Amino acid sequence: MNPEYELRLATKVAHLYWVEQMRQVDIAARLNLSQAGVSRLLRRAQKEGIVSISIKPPEGTYHLLEEALCAKYGLEEVVVAACPDNSENAILLSIGEAAAQYLESTLRANDQIGISSWSSALVALAEQLPKNGSLKAQRVVQLMGGMALDHAEHLAENLTLQLANRLDARPGFMQVAGIASTPEARKVISQEPYVRETMALFDELSIALVGIGTLEPSRFLARSGNTFSKEELSDLDGCGAVGDVCLRFYDSNGELVPHSLNERVVAISPESLKAIPRVVGLAGGQQKVASIRAAALGGWIQVLITDSFTAEALLDTAS
C-alpha cells in the first residue's frame, strides 16, 4: 500500500474510532477492511503521532503512584487514598473511605471474608460501609482470638458484628484470647468445639481484610491485652521482627520470624493466611512504612490500601 494512502486511511480510521466512537467491526464494514486491518491502522496512527492519547487524572487520584508500587513490590493492586494531612485520624479516615469504595467495586455476594480482630483501619472501614444493604457477602470471620481485658472485651466482637451487619453476612467469632499463656494452653483452646468450628471456616475464605502492625502495638491491641509483654516484644526485635499480620511477626524481608511465641498465638496460621486468594492490607502512617514494605515483600498481602503520604514513602524506600 502507498505510504501516503496508508497514513490517510489510518487518519480516517482513527477519527471514526476515537472521535465518532465507532466499533472496530463497524469501521471495517464501512471502509471494506478486515477487523485485523483496522486494528493495525489504529496502532499505526498512534505510532505516527496522528493520535496522541493523554490521561488527566482527577484531583485526588494517584494511578501512576499505584502502578509504580504494584511494580516495585509485586502487588496485584494498590489503592492510594487522598489525605489532607498526615495526622493519624486523617490517615485512618482516608483509608477507611478508600477501603469501603474498594469493597463496593469488588465484593461479590458469595464472598467469605476473614478479618484481623484488632485494627484501627478496619474499624474505620466498618464505619464507612453503606448502611443501605447495597453490599452483601456470605460470611465475616475473625482470623484471631478476640477476647480481651474487661474494659475492651467487646471491641473485636463488635467489629465483626458491625461488618457482618453492614454486609448482610453471617458472623464467625473467635471468642477466646488472641494469645494463650503457654503453647499447651493454646492447644487446649484450639480444640474447643466452638473454636474448631470457626477455624474450619478459614479454608473457605475468599478475602481477608487485615491490619498491618508494628512491634509497637496499636491502641486497640494495647487496650485489649492481646499483645506480648515489653520483654517479649524486645526479644522479637532482637530477632529482626519489624511487623505483623494477625500477630504473625516477620522480618524486613517479610520472612516469618521463627520464635516460640508463635506457639501461643490463637489465630490463622501463616500458611492458611497466604492461601486465601486475596489478602487486603489496610495500613498507613510513617511508623508503619517498614512493616508495610515487609508485608508486601513477604507475600502477606496481595492488595494494599494506604494513604498518599505512606504511598510516597513506600516508593522512596529502597527494596
C-alpha positions in Angstrom: 0.0 0.0 0.0 1.2 3.5 -0.8 2.6 5.0 2.4 0.7 8.3 1.9 -2.5 6.5 1.3 -2.0 4.3 4.3 -1.5 7.3 6.5 -4.6 8.9 5.1 -6.5 5.7 5.9 -5.0 5.5 9.3 -6.2 9.0 10.0 -9.7 8.2 8.8 -9.9 5.1 10.9 -8.6 6.9 13.9 -11.2 9.6 13.5 -14.0 7.1 13.3 -12.8 5.2 16.3 -11.8 7.9 18.8 -13.9 10.8 17.7 -17.1 9.2 16.4 -16.8 6.3 18.8 -17.4 3.6 16.2 -16.6 0.0 17.0 -13.8 -1.6 15.1 -16.1 -4.1 13.5 -18.3 -1.3 12.2 -15.4 0.6 10.8 -14.2 -2.4 9.0 -17.6 -2.8 7.4 -17.8 0.8 6.4 -14.4 1.0 4.8 -14.3 -2.5 3.4 -11.4 -3.5 5.6 -10.7 -6.6 7.7 -11.0 -6.1 11.5 -7.3 -7.0 11.8 -6.6 -4.3 9.3 -8.5 -1.7 11.3 -6.6 -2.7 14.5 -3.3 -2.4 12.6 -4.2 1.1 11.3 -5.1 2.2 14.8 -1.7 1.1 16.0 -0.1 2.9 13.1 -2.0 6.1 13.9 -0.5 6.1 17.4 3.0 5.2 16.2 3.0 8.1 13.6 1.7 10.6 16.1 -1.6 11.0 14.3 -3.3 10.2 17.5 -2.0 11.4 20.9 -3.7 9.9 23.9 -3.3 11.7 27.3 -4.8 10.9 30.6 -5.6 13.7 33.0 -6.2 12.1 36.4 -8.8 13.8 38.5 -7.6 15.7 41.6 -7.0 13.2 44.5 -6.3 10.2 42.3 -2.9 8.5 42.1 -2.9 5.9 39.3 0.8 6.3 38.4 1.8 6.0 42.1 -0.4 2.9 42.4 1.1 1.3 39.3 4.6 2.1 40.5 4.0 0.5 43.9 2.5 -2.6 42.2 5.6 -3.0 40.1 8.0 -2.4 42.9 6.5 -4.7 45.4 4.8 -7.3 43.2 1.3 -6.4 44.4 -1.8 -7.2 42.5 -3.4 -3.8 43.3 -2.7 -0.7 45.3 -5.3 1.8 46.3 -3.9 5.2 47.3 -6.3 7.4 49.2 -6.1 11.2 49.1 -5.3 12.5 52.6 -5.5 16.2 53.7 -2.6 15.8 56.2 -0.5 13.1 57.8 -2.2 13.0 61.2 -3.3 9.6 62.5 -7.1 10.5 62.4 -6.9 11.8 58.8 -4.9 8.8 57.6 -7.4 6.3 59.2 -10.4 8.2 57.8 -9.0 8.3 54.3 -8.0 4.6 54.4 -11.4 3.6 55.7 -13.2 5.5 52.9 -10.9 4.1 50.2 -11.4 0.5 51.6 -15.2 0.9 51.6 -15.1 2.1 48.0 -12.8 -0.8 47.1 -15.2 -3.3 48.5 -18.1 -1.6 46.8 -16.4 -2.2 43.4 -15.0 -5.7 44.1 -17.2 -7.5 46.6 -19.3 -10.5 45.5 -22.4 -11.8 47.3 -20.8 -15.2 47.8 -17.5 -13.9 49.3 -16.4 -15.2 52.7 -14.3 -12.6 54.4 -11.7 -13.0 57.2 -10.8 -10.1 59.4 -8.0 -9.4 61.8 -9.7 -8.5 65.1 -7.7 -5.5 66.4 -7.2 -2.9 63.7 -7.9 0.8 63.7 -8.1 0.8 59.9 -10.7 -2.0 59.9 -12.8 0.0 62.4 -12.6 3.0 60.1 -13.7 0.7 57.2 -16.7 -0.6 59.1 -17.8 2.9 59.9 -17.6 3.9 56.2 -19.5 1.0 54.7 -23.0 1.9 53.5 -25.9 1.0 55.7 -28.5 0.6 53.0 -27.8 -3.1 52.3 -26.3 -2.4 48.9 -23.2 -4.5 49.8 -23.5 -8.2 50.5 -21.2 -11.0 51.5 -21.8 -14.6 52.8 -19.8 -14.5 55.9 -17.4 -12.4 58.1 -15.0 -14.4 60.2 -12.4 -13.4 62.9 -9.0 -14.6 62.0 -7.6 -14.4 65.5 -8.8 -14.5 69.1 -10.8 -11.6 70.2 -11.5 -11.9 74.0 -9.8 -9.1 75.9 -9.4 -7.3 79.2 -12.6 -6.1 80.9 -12.5 -2.6 79.6 -12.1 -3.6 75.9 -13.7 -7.1 75.8 -16.3 -6.3 73.2 -14.2 -4.3 70.6 -13.3 -7.3 68.4 -16.8 -8.9 68.7 -18.4 -5.5 67.8 -16.2 -5.0 64.8 -17.0 -8.5 63.5 -20.7 -7.9 64.1 -20.7 -4.4 62.6 -19.0 -5.6 59.4 -21.3 -8.6 59.2 -24.4 -6.4 59.6 -23.3 -3.9 57.0 -22.7 -6.7 54.6 -25.8 -8.8 55.4 -23.4 -11.6 56.3 -23.2 -14.3 59.0 -20.6 -13.6 61.6 -18.0 -16.1 62.8 -16.5 -15.3 66.2 -13.3 -16.3 67.9 -14.4 -15.8 71.5 -11.0 -16.7 73.0 -7.9 -14.7 73.8 -5.6 -14.0 70.9 -2.6 -15.0 73.0 -2.6 -18.0 75.3 -0.4 -18.2 78.4 1.5 -21.2 77.1 1.8 -23.4 74.0 0.0 -26.1 75.8 -2.9 -23.7 76.7 -3.2 -22.8 73.0 -3.5 -26.4 72.0 -6.3 -26.9 74.6 -8.1 -23.7 73.5 -7.8 -24.7 69.8 -9.5 -28.0 70.5 -12.6 -26.4 71.9 -15.6 -27.2 69.6 -16.6 -23.5 69.1 -13.0 -22.6 68.2 -12.5 -25.5 65.9 -15.8 -24.6 64.2 -14.6 -21.1 63.4 -11.1 -22.2 62.4 -12.7 -24.7 60.0 -14.0 -21.7 58.0 -10.5 -20.4 57.3 -10.1 -22.8 54.3 -13.3 -21.4 52.7 -12.4 -17.7 52.8 -12.1 -15.8 49.6 -10.9 -12.5 51.0 -9.0 -11.4 54.1 -9.0 -7.8 55.4 -6.1 -7.3 57.7 -4.3 -4.6 59.6 -0.6 -4.4 59.4 1.1 -3.9 62.8 4.5 -2.9 64.1 6.3 -4.0 67.2 4.6 -1.2 69.0 1.0 -2.4 69.4 -1.9 -0.2 68.2 -4.1 1.4 70.7 -6.8 -1.1 70.1 -4.4 -4.0 70.6 -2.8 -2.5 73.6 -6.3 -1.9 75.2 -7.3 -5.5 74.5 -4.4 -7.1 76.3 -3.9 -9.3 73.2 -0.2 -8.4 72.9 3.1 -9.7 74.2 4.9 -8.2 77.1 7.6 -5.5 76.6 10.3 -8.1 77.2 8.8 -10.5 74.7 8.5 -7.7 72.1 12.1 -6.7 72.8 13.1 -10.3 72.2 11.2 -10.2 68.8 13.0 -7.0 68.0 16.3 -8.7 68.6 15.3 -11.5 66.2 14.7 -8.9 63.5 11.0 -8.6 63.6 9.6 -5.4 62.0 5.9 -6.0 61.8 3.0 -8.5 62.0 -0.2 -9.6 60.4 -2.6 -11.4 62.8 0.2 -11.5 65.4 2.5 -13.4 63.0 5.7 -11.4 63.1 8.1 -11.2 60.1 11.4 -9.6 59.4 12.4 -6.8 57.0 12.2 -9.3 54.1 8.8 -10.5 55.1 10.1 -13.8 56.3 8.3 -15.3 59.4 10.4 -14.9 62.5 10.9 -18.3 64.0 10.1 -17.8 67.6 8.5 -19.8 70.4 5.9 -17.0 70.8 4.3 -18.3 67.6 3.1 -21.3 69.5 1.0 -19.2 71.8 -0.9 -17.3 69.1 -4.6 -18.3 68.7 -5.1 -17.3 65.1 -5.0 -18.4 61.5 -1.7 -20.0 60.6 0.7 -18.2 58.2 0.2 -20.9 55.6 -3.6 -20.7 55.7 -3.5 -16.9 55.6 -1.3 -16.9 52.5 -3.6 -19.5 50.9 -6.5 -17.1 50.9 -7.0 -15.9 47.3 -7.0 -12.2 48.1 -5.5 -10.7 51.3 -6.1 -6.9 51.5 -3.8 -5.0 53.9 -5.1 -1.7 55.3 -2.4 0.5 56.9 -0.8 3.9 56.8 1.4 6.2 58.7 5.2 6.8 58.7 5.7 4.4 61.6 4.3 1.6 59.5 6.3 2.1 56.3 8.8 -0.6 57.2 6.2 -3.2 58.3 4.0 -2.5 55.2 7.1 -2.8 52.9 8.0 -6.2 54.5 4.4 -7.5 54.4 4.4 -6.8 50.6 7.8 -8.3 50.0 6.9 -11.4 52.0 3.6 -12.1 50.2 1.5 -11.5 53.3 -0.8 -9.2 51.2 -1.8 -9.0 47.6 -3.7 -5.7 47.8 -2.6 -2.6 49.7 -4.9 0.2 50.7 -3.0 3.2 52.1 -2.8 7.0 52.2 -0.9 9.2 49.8 1.9 10.1 52.4 2.6 6.5 53.2 2.5 5.5 49.5 5.1 8.2 48.6 7.3 6.9 51.5 7.0 3.3 50.3 8.0 4.3 46.8 11.1 6.2 48.1 12.1 3.3 50.3 14.9 1.0 48.9 13.7 -2.5 48.2 
